[in-house]
Amino acid sequence: MQSYWGDLRDRLHLTEMVAQIARVEAVACDSVHEAAWLERNLLEADMPPWNRTPGGAETTIYILVDTRPRTAGVRTSHVARFDGVVGLGPYLGGTRARQAISGLQRAFPLSYTRDRLTGAERDIAARRGIGPQLREPLAAAVISALDGTNTGAACEVLTAGRDRAAAALNFELAARIHDELAALEWVTSMQRVTIEGGGDQDICGWADGLAVTFSIRGGRLNRWDQHECSRSAVAQASAATPPEWAAFAQRNAELAAALIRV
């Protein structure tokens, strides 16, 4: 057995869990990051006895983009306090968030636009032609990479850097940049099951005589129910499903109907 985070084959106590499986239900998510968040939400809402930690051990983290002259840069935060900065997230997995920040610093070195730099930082900034006049453009590039409006620009810079490192036989650097690219893909992939400050809503899909209803509470999708019924029985719930969730609901109703026939 494996999880999103590692190999679980040494957890012999999980054999008891396997023996209690009555049926398999699945949810098709839009990304691995979204699937990991859904798992986290489910375990926080109702932790089975064989799980070690409510919600799991992974870190919930935010990425802050700071454009203030003395503290400009990109950093992580474990709390959703965004006074004077632009905050994005939440993301699941502190290591991936920090790797993504490392890649963004490599592509768009916002921290080198601070008013106060060390001697070494000033030398690097001068060689790269970076100064306070680039603070806002670099911050905008970081934000557009993280919010998905222009992630490709960061990926292009990092891919070129990785390829140059590999061509120069600097494989350690190439591997580090490769990991930064993977982390950037993780934090920018579609993820809607955990929304900071989100509200409550139910979404419903129906296929082949089976309805699947997902519950979102406080911005977190943390429960679903499936049952056999006619299409007309859930017509109102389906009509109330927000348009942006319609494809998700329908896809998972079709998946549930297929699994129940197995």
N, C-alpha and C positions, 0 to 999 in steps of 0.2 A: 504494500500500500504506500502511496505517496501523497503528499500535500503540495500546495503551491510553493512551499518553503523548503522542503527536504524529504529525505527518505524515512519512512516510518516502519521499515521492516523489523526493527528491533523492539517494537512495542507489542510484545506477545499478548498483553491483556486485551488487545483489540480483537482477538479471536472470539471473545465473548460477545463483542458488539456485532460481529459478522453473523453469529448464530441467531441474533434477534432481528435481523432484517426481514421485514414482511414483504416489502415491495420497493422498487426503485422509482423515485420521482426525480426529475431533472429540470433545470432551467438553463436555457441557451442564452448566455450573456453576450454583450457586444465586444468584450475584451477580457483577457485574463485578469486584469486589474479589477474590473467590475465583478467578475466571479469571486475573486478573493474578498472583496468588500461584502458581497452578498453572504458568503460564508461567515464572515465576521459578524454581520448583523444578526443572522440566525442564531449564532452561538451566544450572542449577548442577550437575545430575547428569551432563549430557552436552552440552557446549556445541558447537553446530555451528561450522564455521570462519568463517561469514559474520557471526557475532555478535561485537560489539566487546568486551563485558565479561562475564565469567562471571556468569550470573544476571541481568544487566542493570544499569543505572546507578541504579535507584530505591533509595531509602533504606529500610532496615528500621528501624522505630521502635516504641517503647513509650510509653504514656501513664501517668503516675504521678499518683495522687491523694494528696496529703499533708495530714494533719489535725493535724500538730504545731503548737503555738501560734506558734512563731517563723517557721515556713516554710510555713504552710498555703497551698494552691493546687494548680493543675493544671499539669503541665509534661511535656515529652518527655524521653526517654532513649534512647540508642543501644544500651544494654546492659540485659540482664534482671537488674538488681540492685534488689530491692524492699525493702531493709531499712528498716523503720519507715514504709513507705508501702504503698498498694494499687497494684499494677501490672497493667495490662491490655495486651493485644496478643499477638503482634506485629501491626503494621499495615504496609502497604506504601505508601510515599509520604510523605515528611516534610512537604511543603507541605499536603497534605490533613489530616494529623494536627494541624498547628499551626492551620489554619483551624478545625478541629473544636474545639480547645481555646479559641480565641477566642470561638466561639459559646457554649461552655459557660460561660466566664467572663461573657459577656453575660447568659446566662440565670440562672446560679447563681454569683454572684461570691464564690467561696470565699476568694480571696486577700485580700479586704477584712476577713476575720475574724482576720487575724494580730494578734499582740500589738503589733508595731511597724509603724506605717504612716507614710508621709510626710504632710505637712500636706494636700496635695491629696487623697491617698487617704482621710484621715480625714474631710475635707469630703464626699467622694462617699459614703463609708460612712454618715455621719450623715444625709445627705439620703435615702438609700435605707433607712434604719432597720436597717442591718446591723452586727452586733457579734459578739464571741466566742461569745455564746449560740447563734448560728446556725451555728457551725462544723460540728457533726456533721450537722444536717439538710441543709445545703448539700452537704457531702461525700457523703452518702447519695444525694442527688438526682443528683449528677454520676456516681456509680458506677452507679446504676440506668439512667441514660441510656446509658452506655457498654456495659453488659452486656446491654442490650436489654430489661430488665424494665419500663422505663418511659421509653423514648426519646421517646414522644409528648409528655411534659411539656415537655421542652426544645424540641422542634419547635414546640409551641404558642406558647411565649414568643417564640421567634425569628420565627415567621411573623407574629405580631402586631407585633413591632418592625419587621420589613421593611415591612409594610403601612402603618404609621404614617409611616415615613420616606418612602415613595413618595407618600403623601397630602400630606405637607409639601413635596413636590418635592425632597427630599434624595435624589436618585437614586444618588449615590455610596455613601451609607450603605446604601441599600436593596440595591444590588448586592453590597456587602460581606457583608451578612447573608445574602443569597441564596446566596453562595458558602459561607458557614459552614453553612447548612442542607445543601447538597450534600455538603460534607465530612463532616458528622455522619452522613448517610446512608451514605457510603462506609465509615466506620470501624465502623458498627453493623450493616452488612449481614451476612448469613450467610456465614461463611468457616470451612471445616473442613479445608482441605487443608494448612494449616500451623498446628500446635498446639504451643505452647511446652511442652517437657517431655513430649511425647506419645511413645507407644511404637510398636511394629511390628505391622502386621496386613495381611492381604490381603483384598480384597473382590471378589466375583465376581457377575456378572450374565449371563444367557443369554436370547437371543431369536432365533427363526427360524434355528436351526442355527449361531448364532455366539455364542461366549463372550468376554466382556471381563473381564480380571482387572487390578485396580489394586493397586499395591504402596505401602504406607505404611511409611516407615522413619524412625525418630526423630521421629515426629509429622508428617512431610512426605510427602504424596502426590507421588511423583516419577517414577513409571514406570507404564506400562500395556501390556498385551499383548492382542491379539485373534486368535482362531483359530476355524476351523469345527470343530464337534464336536456330538455328541448331548447332549441335556439330562442324561442319566444320567451322562455322562462328567465333568460338573462338579457333580453333585448334592451331593457332600460339601463342595466349596468354597463353593457357594451357601449351604448350610446353616450354614457357619461364618461367613458374613458377618454382622457385627453388625446388629441390627435398625435402628439409626439410619442405616446406610449402604445398606439394602436398596433404597429408592426410587432413590437415586443410581445404584446399580449397574444396576438394571433399566432405568432411563431411558436410560442410556448404552449398554447392550446393544442396546436397540431403535433408538437413533440409529445405532450402528455397522452394524447389519443393514440399515438403510435406505440408508446411504451406500454400502455395498458393492454394492448392486444398481444404483446409478446408472451 
